[in-house]
Structures are given as structure tokens and as C-alpha cells.
Amino acid sequence: MGIKVAKFGGSSLADAEHFRKVKAIVQSDPDYCYVVPSAPGKRHDADEKITDLLYQCHRLVERGKSHEELFQKIADRYEQIARELELDFDVTGMLLETSDAIRRYKNPDFAASRGEYMNGVLLSKYLGWDFIDAQDVIKFDRQGSFAAEWTNEVLTEALKNHPRAVIPGFYGSYPNGDVHTFSRGGSDISGAIVARAAKADVYVNWTDVSGFMMADPRIVKNPKVIRELSYAELRELSYMGATVLHEDAIFPVHKAGIPTNIRNTNAPQDPGTMIVMKPSPHREDAQVITGIAGHKNFTLLSIEKAMMNAELGFGRRVLQALEDFGVSFEHLPTGIDTMSVVIADKELVTRKDQIIQRIQQTCQPDSIEISAGIALIATVGHGMSSKPGTAAKLFTALYEAGVNIRMIDQGSSEMNIIVGINIEDFETAMNAIYKAFVKD
């Protein structure tokens, strides 16, 4: 028998009906040993996430105001779930204790973590599995950085005593025991951490979509699902805007060589997307590209100076100017006498003039051209490096769609081609690239 670890997102545990779906999924496969739940998400568009309500409770407490009325909305959700599932459990007692603890501790992380904690308790009762409090097994150092190896040691030992268990996502504790949370979406990270400690064969991340799409469905109509991609491809796509999986969640399982399966709780028959160390030699869809993703709102800084390539330290001085003002760059396409730096607009809001002045002082360029309103699109895929004409097909598609290319950057791995275009051409370019490479 293998070991599977399942993480269920907030939309997958929003109400009693979704709890039933989760139980059916877990019971359908005896390999499922550990489940990592999020807090209840929205049941409908006008609904509120439990975590958002808990943060609001903390803010009321911090201002010396009563939070009981607001907390009752939270209590109603959990009581309804427990009632509809007919759980033989003192839910009211847990809720009263939680409300009192939020008032006493006045800790935003503690308050926010209670959504996962209470959902975990309810799910463990419903499944008849053990409950392991993440506060006891997920560790952060004194500075609030995740302590990966310490956690792996403690959690691995704890799991030995629990063949079936529910471990809440999103939070852990400092060395002194106080609760600390990951960033929003941190339950994805928790699930991967548990999968690593359990030495799982597969980490299954259950959400409300049937895997990664080859492009953003808000831009490209009915894009295909990516059936398989590598962790390297996932990293490229996530960095450029694909948001199905929390970006940091790939590291624990990637490090352990554990594949991740993205599945849909509402369509459990769909195979979803499998994320692996290396892609299969013959992918089912035989696509040259794996996916397309992009971001808007960048500025292109084009620096020109004759004989730049012979001037020792020129590139270092340009980047030093950025570092001096605490600005990071995204890409660095270069030529013999030109150097371009792509920077997110938000990084330049208050420091653009200072950076330009510093570059002029230290590098004495012939000219500096600033082009705002740039969007970046990455076309990603392991198959690109072995297929002649990939770049030609991409550039032809953009030319025929009337899109002007402002910048081109290709990594040495030849796994992606990034183009910079005018922001108003973003949607047109995404559709043109998709249609050029993906057959209906």
C-alpha cells in the first residue's frame, strides 16, 4: 500500500455537503492516510471566508471592542456543519473556548489560525481519524521563518503514532509555542510539508478546478487542462501569474521527489494535473508548449553605451544602482552596446528618478530610455528546446495579430520564451500564442 496526503482548500470544505464529498473521496482510496484542511471558504459570491471574519474579530478586540456578535457568524457556520453531519461532539464548547481565547491572546495569527483548527477538529470527528494540532508539529524560528528540517523531524516522529490523521493547514508555532501562520494560501504549504514528512507517494491537492489550464480562462476561452508538467515548468508558470497552487508549496515535495496531483473536489473523476520531477518522454497531448502565463505593469529601462561590452563592471554598476534603492529586477536582456532591465512598476513608484540619476553618475551611458506600460508573457514547455521553429511560430503569431514586441528574453534552459509587449496588446497576444500552438 502506498501513502497519499490530501489537502482540501476552503472551497472544498465550505459546508456540510462539501464535507460529504471529501469523506467520499478519502474513503474511496485506502492509500489516503493524512488530510490537511483549510478553513471554510465562500459558499456563494456574497458569502465571507471564515479566515476574513476571524481577522475582523481580532481587529475589534485590538480596539477594545466586543467581537462576540461578529464571532456568532463564525459559530453559526460551524454549528450548521456539525448539525447537518450529525456529529456527536460539543461544538458549542469548542466555539466558546475559541472566542474567549481570541479575546485573551489578542494575537492576529492565533485568531486567523482558528478557522483551520476548528475545521480540522470537525473533519477528524467526521472521518473518525486522529487529530494532530499543527501548533505541535509545524515549527518556525524566532524570526518567523519556517524551520523546514526541525519540522520534518518532529512531524515524521508524530506521524508514526497516527496511521490516519487530520492536520490543519496554514499555521504552526514559534519555539515558545505561540501560534504563527504562513502567508495567505499557506495550507498548500502545510499539505506539502505533511507529504514530505509522511514520505508520501503522491501529494493530492484538492481544489475547485480540474488542474492547471494552459492559459488564463479569463483571457483565453476554454483553454485545455495541462495533464502533466514538471516542477520546473510549474515554477515558471506560477512566477508569471498562474495561481492554482501557492508558489511556495512546491518546495517541500519537490525536494523530496514527491509528485503532486491537482484535483477538483466537485469533479473527482477528472484526473487533474500531475506535477512531476521530469516530464514523460511521450506526453499524452504531445504539445510543444506546456502553458502560457503573463503579468502586466512593468517598465523597461534601456541603457545604451558604445563599447559597453568592453567596459569592465558596467552591468554590476547598473544593478548596484537598483540594489542601493532596494529595487529588484525581473529580467535582464542585453546586447553588445545595450542593456535592458525589466522592473515591476510598483518597485519604481517613488524611486525612478533616483535610480536614473545614480546610473547616469556611475555608468555615464550615452542614453537611457524608459518605457512604461509593458506586459510580459511567458510561453513555457520542455518540448520547446527540441522542436525547430518554435520561436518563429510564436513571433509569426504575434506579427499576424498586429502585436509589437518590445523585448525578447529566453532562458539558457530553452524552456521558456518571454516577450515584452505593450500592455494594451496583452489579451490579443495571449490568444494569438495559444491558437498558434494548441490544436482544438
VOPAGU-2260 file (C-alpha; in pm, 1 decimal, decimal comma):
REM VOPAGU-2260
SITE   aa  ch    i         X         Y         Z
SITE  MET   A    0       0,0       0,0       0,0
SITE  GLY   A    1     123,2     348,4     -85,3
SITE  ILE   A    2      70,9     669,2     111,7
SITE  LYS   A    3    -128,3     965,0     -14,2
SITE  VAL   A    4    -163,1    1301,9     157,2
SITE  ALA   A    5    -466,2    1511,7      63,6
SITE  LYS   A    6    -505,2    1884,4     110,1
SITE  PHE   A    7    -854,5    2030,0      74,0
SITE  GLY   A    8    -897,2    2402,2      11,0
SITE  GLY   A    9   -1155,6    2633,7     161,5
SITE  SER   A   10   -1398,3    2594,5    -127,4
SITE  SER   A   11   -1378,9    2216,2     -78,6
SITE  LEU   A   12   -1483,9    2245,1     287,8
SITE  ALA   A   13   -1724,4    2537,7     275,7
SITE  ASP   A   14   -2030,2    2349,0     404,8
SITE  ALA   A   15   -2163,3    2009,5     510,9
SITE  GLU   A   16   -2227,3    1897,5     154,1
SITE  HIS   A   17   -1860,5    1951,7      69,7
SITE  PHE   A   18   -1758,2    1764,1     386,0
SITE  ARG   A   19   -1955,1    1468,4     248,8
SITE  LYS   A   20   -1770,9    1494,2     -83,7
SITE  VAL   A   21   -1438,3    1497,7      98,9
SITE  LYS   A   22   -1530,1    1189,2     302,0
SITE  ALA   A   23   -1636,1    1004,5     -14,6
SITE  ILE   A   24   -1305,1    1091,3    -181,6
SITE  VAL   A   25   -1095,1     983,2     115,1
SITE  GLN   A   26   -1288,2     659,9     170,1
SITE  SER   A   27   -1269,2     569,7    -199,2
SITE  ASP   A   28    -892,8     512,4    -175,9
SITE  PRO   A   29    -733,3     329,3     121,4
SITE  ASP   A   30    -398,3     492,1      39,3
SITE  TYR   A   31    -519,1     823,0     185,5
SITE  CYS   A   32    -355,8     845,1     527,5
SITE  TYR   A   33    -338,3    1217,1     608,7
SITE  VAL   A   34    -566,9    1508,5     530,9
SITE  VAL   A   35    -477,8    1877,4     560,3
SITE  PRO   A   36    -784,9    2106,9     564,6
SITE  SER   A   37    -821,8    2479,5     507,2
SITE  ALA   A   38   -1079,9    2696,7     684,2
SITE  PRO   A   39   -1428,4    2709,8     529,1
SITE  GLY   A   40   -1434,9    2929,1     220,1
SITE  LYS   A   41   -1719,2    3106,9      45,6
SITE  ARG   A   42   -2040,4    2912,8     -21,5
SITE  HIS   A   43   -2150,6    3173,2    -276,4
SITE  ASP   A   44   -2027,1    3504,2    -416,3
SITE  ALA   A   45   -2190,0    3713,2    -143,1
SITE  ASP   A   46   -2051,7    3493,2     135,0
SITE  GLU   A   47   -1745,8    3563,2     352,8
SITE  LYS   A   48   -1446,0    3343,9     421,0
SITE  ILE   A   49   -1409,2    3230,8     781,9
SITE  THR   A   50   -1046,8    3348,8     793,0
SITE  ASP   A   51   -1152,5    3702,0     691,9
SITE  LEU   A   52   -1411,8    3706,7     970,5
SITE  LEU   A   53   -1152,7    3587,9    1223,8
SITE  TYR   A   54    -915,4    3869,2    1126,1
SITE  GLN   A   55   -1204,8    4112,4    1174,8
SITE  CYS   A   56   -1266,8    3966,9    1521,7
SITE  HIS   A   57    -904,4    4027,9    1613,4
SITE  ARG   A   58    -921,5    4389,7    1495,2
SITE  LEU   A   59   -1226,8    4451,2    1711,3
SITE  VAL   A   60   -1051,9    4300,8    2014,9
SITE  GLU   A   61    -740,4    4508,7    1945,4
SITE  ARG   A   62    -952,5    4824,8    1950,7
SITE  GLY   A   63   -1108,9    4723,2    2280,0
SITE  LYS   A   64   -1446,4    4647,2    2124,4
SITE  SER   A   65   -1667,3    4342,3    2159,8
SITE  HIS   A   66   -1623,7    4073,6    1894,1
SITE  GLU   A   67   -1899,1    3838,1    2015,9
SITE  GLU   A   68   -2164,2    3946,1    1766,1
SITE  LEU   A   69   -1928,8    3902,3    1471,6
SITE  PHE   A   70   -1795,3    3573,4    1607,5
SITE  GLN   A   71   -2151,2    3442,1    1617,0
SITE  LYS   A   72   -2149,0    3444,8    1235,4
SITE  ILE   A   73   -1847,8    3214,2    1252,4
SITE  ALA   A   74   -2011,0    2996,0    1514,5
SITE  ASP   A   75   -2325,6    2963,4    1303,1
SITE  ARG   A   76   -2120,7    2819,5    1014,1
SITE  TYR   A   77   -1953,1    2551,4    1224,0
SITE  GLU   A   78   -2268,9    2464,9    1414,9
SITE  GLN   A   79   -2457,1    2423,1    1088,4
SITE  ILE   A   80   -2187,7    2192,7     950,3
SITE  ALA   A   81   -2184,4    1983,3    1267,7
SITE  ARG   A   82   -2564,8    1968,0    1282,9
SITE  GLU   A   83   -2607,6    1863,1     919,4
SITE  LEU   A   84   -2335,0    1599,1     956,2
SITE  GLU   A   85   -2495,8    1478,7    1283,5
SITE  LEU   A   86   -2165,7    1493,2    1469,0
SITE  ASP   A   87   -2168,1    1372,6    1829,4
SITE  PHE   A   88   -1936,7    1643,8    1951,7
SITE  ASP   A   89   -1952,8    1951,4    2176,4
SITE  VAL   A   90   -1914,8    2209,3    1901,5
SITE  THR   A   91   -2057,8    2488,9    2116,8
SITE  GLY   A   92   -1793,0    2430,5    2382,5
SITE  MET   A   93   -1512,8    2449,2    2123,3
SITE  LEU   A   94   -1657,1    2771,8    1982,3
SITE  LEU   A   95   -1693,7    2938,3    2322,5
SITE  GLU   A   96   -1338,0    2843,1    2413,2
SITE  THR   A   97   -1210,3    2978,2    2080,6
SITE  SER   A   98   -1395,3    3308,8    2115,6
SITE  ASP   A   99   -1256,3    3356,7    2465,8
SITE  ALA   A  100    -901,9    3272,0    2352,5
SITE  ILE   A  101    -917,7    3529,0    2069,9
SITE  ARG   A  102   -1014,7    3790,9    2327,0
SITE  ARG   A  103    -740,0    3690,2    2572,7
SITE  TYR   A  104    -444,2    3638,4    2337,5
SITE  LYS   A  105    -501,8    3941,4    2111,8
SITE  ASN   A  106    -278,0    3772,7    1852,7
SITE  PRO   A  107    -376,5    3809,8    1484,8
SITE  ASP   A  108    -204,4    3485,1    1385,2
SITE  PHE   A  109    -379,8    3291,2    1658,8
SITE  ALA   A  110    -718,0    3434,1    1561,2
SITE  ALA   A  111    -666,1    3358,8    1190,2
SITE  SER   A  112    -546,9    3003,7    1260,2
SITE  ARG   A  113    -866,9    2905,7    1439,0
SITE  GLY   A  114   -1050,8    2857,9    1109,8
SITE  GLU   A  115    -823,5    2570,1    1010,5
SITE  TYR   A  116    -805,9    2440,7    1367,1
SITE  MET   A  117   -1183,5    2412,6    1412,2
SITE  ASN   A  118   -1236,2    2275,1    1062,8
SITE  GLY   A  119    -968,3    2016,9    1133,3
SITE  VAL   A  120   -1137,4    1910,0    1455,9
SITE  LEU   A  121   -1474,9    1874,2    1281,8
SITE  LEU   A  122   -1326,2    1681,8     988,8
SITE  SER   A  123   -1136,6    1443,1    1217,5
SITE  LYS   A  124   -1459,6    1368,0    1406,9
SITE  TYR   A  125   -1647,8    1314,8    1080,5
SITE  LEU   A  126   -1383,9    1082,8     933,4
SITE  GLY   A  127   -1319,8     905,1    1262,7
SITE  TRP   A  128    -947,3     984,1    1230,5
SITE  ASP   A  129    -693,1    1117,6    1481,6
SITE  PHE   A  130    -637,6    1492,3    1512,0
SITE  ILE   A  131    -286,1    1640,5    1523,6
SITE  ASP   A  132    -266,0    2009,7    1610,4
SITE  ALA   A  133     -32,6    2185,5    1366,8
SITE  GLN   A  134      80,2    2404,7    1656,2
SITE  ASP   A  135     265,2    2099,8    1792,9
SITE  VAL   A  136     435,9    1981,8    1474,0
SITE  ILE   A  137     487,3    2275,6    1231,8
SITE  LYS   A  138     780,3    2486,3    1351,3
SITE  PHE   A  139     902,0    2841,6    1287,5
SITE  ASP   A  140    1221,0    3000,4    1420,4
SITE  ARG   A  141    1224,0    3310,4    1642,0
SITE  GLN   A  142    1226,0    3537,3    1335,1
SITE  GLY   A  143     913,4    3371,0    1195,8
SITE  SER   A  144    1089,6    3179,1     916,6
SITE  PHE   A  145     969,6    2826,3     853,9
SITE  ALA   A  146    1205,6    2571,8    1014,0
SITE  ALA   A  147    1190,3    2300,5     747,8
SITE  GLU   A  148    1426,3    2040,6     892,7
SITE  TRP   A  149    1310,4    2083,3    1252,7
SITE  THR   A  150     951,1    2046,4    1137,8
SITE  ASN   A  151    1029,8    1740,1     927,9
SITE  GLU   A  152    1195,6    1570,1    1224,5
SITE  VAL   A  153     912,9    1646,9    1469,5
SITE  LEU   A  154     631,6    1573,2    1223,5
SITE  THR   A  155     783,3    1248,7    1095,1
SITE  GLU   A  156     803,7    1120,7    1451,7
SITE  ALA   A  157     446,8    1230,3    1529,3
SITE  LEU   A  158     300,1    1060,8    1221,3
SITE  LYS   A  159     443,8     725,0    1330,3
SITE  ASN   A  160     182,7     718,2    1608,2
SITE  HIS   A  161    -108,9     813,6    1382,0
SITE  PRO   A  162    -175,1     588,9    1079,8
SITE  ARG   A  163    -473,9     810,1     986,3
SITE  ALA   A  164    -486,5    1174,7    1090,6
SITE  VAL   A  165    -612,2    1524,5    1012,5
SITE  ILE   A  166    -354,7    1804,4    1046,1
SITE  PRO   A  167    -485,4    2162,1     997,8
SITE  GLY   A  168    -311,4    2377,8     740,4
SITE  PHE   A  169    -190,2    2738,6     746,3
SITE  TYR   A  170     -26,9    2759,5    1089,7
SITE  GLY   A  171     239,9    2628,9    1326,3
SITE  SER   A  172     427,3    2775,4    1621,6
SITE  TYR   A  173     732,8    2970,8    1730,8
SITE  PRO   A  174     989,5    2798,9    1959,8
SITE  ASN   A  175     798,9    2938,4    2260,9
SITE  GLY   A  176     477,1    2772,5    2142,3
SITE  ASP   A  177     293,3    3084,2    2024,3
SITE  VAL   A  178      94,2    3036,6    1704,4
SITE  HIS   A  179     238,7    3169,7    1379,8
SITE  THR   A  180      84,3    3147,3    1032,8
SITE  PHE   A  181     213,4    3118,6     680,2
SITE  SER   A  182     104,3    3380,4     428,2
SITE  ARG   A  183    -245,9    3354,4     283,1
SITE  GLY   A  184    -280,2    3031,1      89,3
SITE  GLY   A  185     -42,4    2865,4     333,6
SITE  SER   A  186    -248,6    2548,8     364,7
SITE  ASP   A  187     -95,0    2443,1      32,0
SITE  ILE   A  188     244,7    2467,5     200,4
SITE  SER   A  189     124,1    2272,6     504,3
SITE  GLY   A  190      -3,7    1992,5     282,3
SITE  ALA   A  191     331,9    1963,3     107,3
SITE  ILE   A  192     513,6    1964,4     442,3
SITE  VAL   A  193     298,6    1675,6     568,3
SITE  ALA   A  194     353,3    1486,5     241,1
SITE  ARG   A  195     729,2    1517,7     282,5
SITE  ALA   A  196     722,2    1402,4     646,8
SITE  ALA   A  197     495,3    1110,7     559,9
SITE  LYS   A  198     724,2    1009,2     271,1
SITE  ALA   A  199     409,7    1007,6      59,9
SITE  ASP   A  200     394,0     852,1    -282,9
SITE  VAL   A  201     165,1    1134,6    -401,2
SITE  TYR   A  202      51,3    1468,9    -262,8
SITE  VAL   A  203    -304,1    1535,9    -383,0
SITE  ASN   A  204    -413,8    1899,4    -368,7
SITE  TRP   A  205    -794,5    1911,1    -394,3
SITE  THR   A  206    -939,2    2244,1    -501,6
SITE  ASP   A  207   -1227,4    2380,5    -711,4
SITE  VAL   A  208   -1067,2    2344,1   -1055,5
SITE  SER   A  209    -967,9    2034,6   -1253,2
SITE  GLY   A  210    -598,1    2117,8   -1266,9
SITE  PHE   A  211    -383,1    2382,1   -1432,2
SITE  MET   A  212    -510,5    2536,4   -1754,0
SITE  MET   A  213    -277,5    2603,8   -2045,7
SITE  ALA   A  214    -378,3    2970,8   -2026,0
SITE  ASP   A  215    -586,2    3200,6   -1808,0
SITE  PRO   A  216    -954,1    3111,7   -1880,1
SITE  ARG   A  217   -1047,6    3475,5   -1816,4
SITE  ILE   A  218    -845,8    3565,8   -2126,8
SITE  VAL   A  219    -842,9    3254,6   -2347,0
SITE  LYS   A  220   -1178,9    3083,8   -2399,4
SITE  ASN   A  221   -1192,8    2721,8   -2278,3
SITE  PRO   A  222    -819,5    2652,2   -2255,9
SITE  LYS   A  223    -711,6    2290,4   -2228,6
SITE  VAL   A  224    -610,2    2134,3   -1897,8
SITE  ILE   A  225    -239,9    2054,9   -1857,9
SITE  ARG   A  226    -233,6    1682,6   -1782,6
SITE  GLU   A  227     132,9    1674,0   -1682,2
SITE  LEU   A  228     402,6    1929,8   -1613,9
SITE  SER   A  229     733,3    1934,4   -1433,9
SITE  TYR   A  230     809,5    2125,9   -1116,2
SITE  ALA   A  231    1041,6    2347,5   -1323,3
SITE  GLU   A  232     758,1    2432,8   -1562,3
SITE  LEU   A  233     525,4    2495,5   -1267,7
SITE  ARG   A  234     777,5    2736,2   -1119,9
SITE  GLU   A  235     793,4    2933,2   -1446,2
SITE  LEU   A  236     414,8    2945,8   -1486,5
SITE  SER   A  237     348,3    3032,6   -1119,9
SITE  TYR   A  238     604,2    3311,2   -1127,5
SITE  MET   A  239     434,3    3458,1   -1433,6
SITE  GLY   A  240      85,8    3455,4   -1287,3
SITE  ALA   A  241     -64,8    3104,0   -1281,0
SITE  THR   A  242    -230,0    3086,9    -938,1
SITE  VAL   A  243    -386,8    2742,7    -887,3
SITE  LEU   A  244    -115,8    2636,2    -641,6
SITE  HIS   A  245      57,7    2850,7    -381,2
SITE  GLU   A  246     406,0    2910,0    -524,8
SITE  ASP   A  247     594,9    2812,1    -206,3
SITE  ALA   A  248     403,1    2483,5    -180,7
SITE  ILE   A  249     615,3    2312,5    -444,1
SITE  PHE   A  250     939,8    2320,1    -245,8
SITE  PRO   A  251     885,8    2054,3      27,0
SITE  VAL   A  252     751,0    1795,0    -216,7
SITE  HIS   A  253     992,9    1890,8    -494,0
SITE  LYS   A  254    1281,5    1845,0    -252,7
SITE  ALA   A  255    1150,3    1502,5    -154,4
SITE  GLY   A  256    1080,1    1397,6    -514,6
SITE  ILE   A  257     707,3    1352,9    -446,8
SITE  PRO   A  258     466,0    1415,9    -737,1
SITE  THR   A  259     171,1    1648,8    -682,7
SITE  ASN   A  260    -175,1    1589,3    -827,3
SITE  ILE   A  261    -412,5    1887,7    -861,5
SITE  ARG   A  262    -773,1    1759,4    -847,7
SITE  ASN   A  263   -1126,9    1900,3    -837,1
SITE  THR   A  264   -1337,5    1814,0    -529,9
SITE  ASN   A  265   -1655,1    1877,9    -729,6
SITE  ALA   A  266   -1540,7    1654,9   -1018,6
SITE  PRO   A  267   -1334,9    1378,4    -853,7
SITE  GLN   A  268   -1349,8    1167,0   -1169,7
SITE  ASP   A  269   -1128,0    1418,9   -1352,7
SITE  PRO   A  270    -759,5    1314,0   -1343,2
SITE  GLY   A  271    -649,5    1675,0   -1299,6
SITE  THR   A  272    -287,8    1781,5   -1343,4
SITE  MET   A  273      10,3    1572,6   -1235,4
SITE  ILE   A  274     324,1    1766,8   -1140,5
SITE  VAL   A  275     636,8    1552,2   -1167,8
SITE  MET   A  276    1014,3    1580,0   -1140,6
SITE  LYS   A  277    1067,3    1520,8   -1512,8
SITE  PRO   A  278     804,5    1506,5   -1787,4
SITE  SER   A  279     724,5    1174,6   -1951,6
SITE  PRO   A  280     908,7    1113,5   -2282,7
SITE  HIS   A  281     575,2    1095,6   -2463,2
SITE  ARG   A  282     319,9    1328,1   -2316,9
SITE  GLU   A  283     -40,4    1241,0   -2391,4
SITE  ASP   A  284    -119,9    1570,1   -2564,3
SITE  ALA   A  285     216,8    1591,8   -2748,2
SITE  GLN   A  286     205,0    1971,4   -2723,6
SITE  VAL   A  287     523,1    2165,8   -2795,4
SITE  ILE   A  288     434,1    2407,5   -2516,2
SITE  THR   A  289     300,1    2332,3   -2168,3
SITE  GLY   A  290     136,1    2662,9   -2088,0
SITE  ILE   A  291     122,2    3039,8   -2127,6
SITE  ALA   A  292     113,7    3292,5   -1843,9
SITE  GLY   A  293     172,9    3662,6   -1807,6
SITE  HIS   A  294     180,7    3974,2   -1593,1
SITE  LYS   A  295     108,4    4338,9   -1661,0
SITE  ASN   A  296     258,9    4663,1   -1531,0
SITE  PHE   A  297     632,9    4658,8   -1595,1
SITE  THR   A  298     881,3    4924,5   -1700,0
SITE  LEU   A  299    1164,6    4862,7   -1946,0
SITE  LEU   A  300    1484,3    5052,9   -1872,2
SITE  SER   A  301    1701,3    5053,0   -2187,8
SITE  ILE   A  302    2059,4    5167,8   -2133,8
SITE  GLU   A  303    2286,7    5230,0   -2433,8
SITE  LYS   A  304    2660,1    5297,8   -2441,1
SITE  ALA   A  305    2914,8    5243,7   -2715,4
SITE  MET   A  306    3168,0    4968,4   -2635,8
SITE  MET   A  307    2967,7    4865,2   -2332,1
SITE  ASN   A  308    3082,0    4504,3   -2370,4
SITE  ALA   A  309    3446,1    4608,4   -2321,5
SITE  GLU   A  310    3381,7    4821,2   -2013,4
SITE  LEU   A  311    3463,0    4620,0   -1702,6
SITE  GLY   A  312    3193,1    4625,9   -1431,7
SITE  PHE   A  313    2928,2    4812,8   -1633,8
SITE  GLY   A  314    2649,1    4562,1   -1563,5
SITE  ARG   A  315    2742,5    4541,6   -1197,3
SITE  ARG   A  316    2715,7    4919,0   -1158,1
SITE  VAL   A  317    2371,8    4922,9   -1319,7
SITE  LEU   A  318    2245,0    4652,7   -1084,9
SITE  GLN   A  319    2418,6    4818,1    -788,9
SITE  ALA   A  320    2208,7    5129,7    -854,4
SITE  LEU   A  321    1894,6    4916,6    -820,3
SITE  GLU   A  322    2021,6    4743,2    -507,2
SITE  ASP   A  323    2113,9    5073,7    -341,2
SITE  PHE   A  324    1748,6    5177,4    -356,7
SITE  GLY   A  325    1606,7    4837,1    -263,0
SITE  VAL   A  326    1470,1    4755,4    -608,8
SITE  SER   A  327    1476,0    4407,0    -764,1
SITE  PHE   A  328    1461,3    4337,3   -1135,4
SITE  GLU   A  329    1265,5    4076,8   -1331,5
SITE  HIS   A  330    1469,1    4022,2   -1649,5
SITE  LEU   A  331    1794,0    4141,1   -1799,6
SITE  PRO   A  332    1808,4    4108,4   -2181,5
SITE  THR   A  333    2132,0    4250,1   -2322,9
SITE  GLY   A  334    2313,8    4331,5   -2647,9
SITE  ILE   A  335    2669,2    4440,0   -2731,9
SITE  ASP   A  336    2609,1    4809,4   -2665,8
SITE  THR   A  337    2271,4    4787,9   -2489,2
SITE  MET   A  338    2146,5    4659,5   -2158,0
SITE  SER   A  339    1778,0    4641,9   -2071,1
SITE  VAL   A  340    1635,9    4596,1   -1722,8
SITE  VAL   A  341    1273,5    4495,9   -1668,9
SITE  ILE   A  342    1132,2    4623,0   -1339,3
SITE  ALA   A  343     783,7    4595,4   -1189,7
SITE  ASP   A  344     608,6    4934,3   -1187,3
SITE  LYS   A  345     532,4    4904,6    -814,9
SITE  GLU   A  346     908,5    4894,9    -745,9
SITE  LEU   A  347     963,8    5226,2    -925,4
SITE  VAL   A  348     677,3    5433,9    -788,3
SITE  THR   A  349     892,5    5658,9    -567,7
SITE  ARG   A  350    1247,9    5572,6    -675,3
SITE  LYS   A  351    1262,2    5601,0   -1053,3
SITE  ASP   A  352    1431,1    5941,0   -1071,6
SITE  GLN   A  353    1687,4    5849,2    -806,2
SITE  ILE   A  354    1780,3    5526,8    -985,7
SITE  ILE   A  355    1816,7    5701,5   -1324,1
SITE  GLN   A  356    2036,3    5967,0   -1165,9
SITE  ARG   A  357    2255,5    5702,3    -998,0
SITE  ILE   A  358    2300,1    5507,0   -1325,7
SITE  GLN   A  359    2396,1    5827,6   -1508,1
SITE  GLN   A  360    2653,1    5910,6   -1238,3
SITE  THR   A  361    2813,8    5567,7   -1214,2
SITE  CYS   A  362    2780,2    5437,8   -1571,4
SITE  GLN   A  363    2772,9    5753,9   -1785,2
SITE  PRO   A  364    2559,8    5593,3   -2060,0
SITE  ASP   A  365    2500,4    5752,0   -2398,4
SITE  SER   A  366    2126,0    5730,3   -2338,8
SITE  ILE   A  367    1863,1    5584,4   -2108,4
SITE  GLU   A  368    1516,6    5515,8   -2244,3
SITE  ILE   A  369    1225,3    5447,1   -2010,9
SITE  SER   A  370     926,8    5253,0   -2147,7
SITE  ALA   A  371     635,4    5209,4   -1907,8
SITE  GLY   A  372     314,0    5016,5   -1972,5
SITE  ILE   A  373     485,3    4687,5   -2054,9
SITE  ALA   A  374     331,3    4340,7   -2013,9
SITE  LEU   A  375     531,1    4017,8   -2004,0
SITE  ILE   A  376     412,8    3685,2   -2147,0
SITE  ALA   A  377     599,3    3358,7   -2088,4
SITE  THR   A  378     549,1    3062,9   -2321,3
SITE  VAL   A  379     671,4    2758,8   -2127,1
SITE  GLY   A  380     747,7    2397,8   -2215,0
SITE  HIS   A  381    1022,2    2136,6   -2208,4
SITE  GLY   A  382     930,3    2045,5   -2565,7
SITE  MET   A  383    1031,7    2385,7   -2699,4
SITE  SER   A  384    1405,0    2311,9   -2699,2
SITE  SER   A  385    1369,1    2003,7   -2920,2
SITE  LYS   A  386    1121,0    2145,1   -3173,1
SITE  PRO   A  387    1275,5    2358,8   -3452,2
SITE  GLY   A  388    1075,4    2665,6   -3543,6
SITE  THR   A  389     912,4    2721,5   -3203,3
SITE  ALA   A  390    1031,5    3081,8   -3173,9
SITE  ALA   A  391     941,1    3150,3   -3536,3
SITE  LYS   A  392     587,8    3023,9   -3480,4
SITE  LEU   A  393     549,0    3243,1   -3170,3
SITE  PHE   A  394     679,1    3560,5   -3337,0
SITE  THR   A  395     475,5    3496,6   -3651,9
SITE  ALA   A  396     159,4    3460,1   -3442,8
SITE  LEU   A  397     224,3    3794,7   -3274,1
SITE  TYR   A  398     308,4    3962,6   -3607,5
SITE  GLU   A  399     -13,1    3836,8   -3767,8
SITE  ALA   A  400    -212,0    3960,1   -3466,2
SITE  GLY   A  401     -57,9    4307,0   -3503,3
SITE  VAL   A  402     133,3    4288,7   -3173,7
SITE  ASN   A  403     461,0    4480,0   -3149,0
SITE  ILE   A  404     733,8    4303,1   -2949,8
SITE  ARG   A  405     927,3    4539,3   -2721,9
SITE  MET   A  406    1158,4    4280,2   -2561,6
SITE  ILE   A  407    1263,5    3915,6   -2602,9
SITE  ASP   A  408    1424,8    3702,4   -2333,6
SITE  GLN   A  409    1493,8    3328,4   -2348,6
SITE  GLY   A  410    1645,8    3131,7   -2063,2
SITE  SER   A  411    1951,6    2912,6   -2119,1
SITE  SER   A  412    1739,7    2605,9   -2040,8
SITE  GLU   A  413    1533,6    2689,6   -2352,3
SITE  MET   A  414    1223,9    2600,6   -2150,6
SITE  ASN   A  415    1058,2    2937,6   -2197,2
SITE  ILE   A  416    1045,7    3241,1   -2421,5
SITE  ILE   A  417     940,6    3568,0   -2260,1
SITE  VAL   A  418     822,4    3860,5   -2468,4
SITE  GLY   A  419     758,1    4215,0   -2355,7
SITE  ILE   A  420     468,0    4388,5   -2531,3
SITE  ASN   A  421     255,3    4698,6   -2487,0
SITE  ILE   A  422       5,5    4645,4   -2209,9
SITE  GLU   A  423    -293,8    4713,6   -2437,4
SITE  ASP   A  424    -192,4    4413,9   -2653,2
SITE  PHE   A  425    -184,0    4168,5   -2361,2
SITE  GLU   A  426    -510,5    3980,8   -2424,0
SITE  THR   A  427    -460,0    3979,9   -2802,4
SITE  ALA   A  428    -110,8    3836,5   -2765,3
SITE  MET   A  429    -217,8    3564,8   -2519,5
SITE  ASN   A  430    -488,0    3444,1   -2757,3
SITE  ALA   A  431    -259,3    3458,8   -3060,1
SITE  ILE   A  432      10,5    3246,7   -2894,5
SITE  TYR   A  433    -242,4    2994,7   -2765,1
SITE  LYS   A  434    -407,0    2949,8   -3106,2
SITE  ALA   A  435     -70,5    2910,1   -3275,6
SITE  PHE   A  436      41,1    2621,8   -3054,3
SITE  VAL   A  437    -271,8    2448,2   -2928,3
SITE  LYS   A  438    -491,3    2241,7   -3157,8
SITE  ASP   A  439    -861,3    2220,9   -3078,5
